[in-house]
């Protein structure tokens, strides 16, 4: 699966884009998109992870915040108003 470059044009925070990159890598390696796989790769505080998850869910990049996460196709993504 190819990474969607559109992630960089949605107007997301650095943390949200970083989380997407982690999720994409996990999915590429057929690993579940679960916190136990995400947290060891996350270098920021846990609150930043929560904010990034909220942001990805708000922009429809992820289905919702349930465990495991599901990445939506890029056609479902919604850009930030400031993008």
CORMOHU-V584447 format. One record per backbone hydrogen bond with DSSP energy under -1.0 kcal/mol. NH is the residue of the N-H (numbers start at 1). CO is the residue of the C=O. Records with the same first field share a line. If there is no record, write none. Layout:
# CORMOHU-V584447
NH=CO / CO
This chain:
# CORMOHU-V584447
7=4
8=5
9=6
17=13
18=14
19=15
20=16
21=17
22=18
23=19
24=20
25=21
26=22
27=23
28=24
29=25
30=27
31=26
34=32
37=34
38=34
39=35
41=38
49=45
50=46
51=47
52=48
53=49
54=50
55=51
56=52
57=53
58=54
59=55
60=57
61=56
62=56
63=70
69=33
72=61
76=73
78=59
80=10
83=80
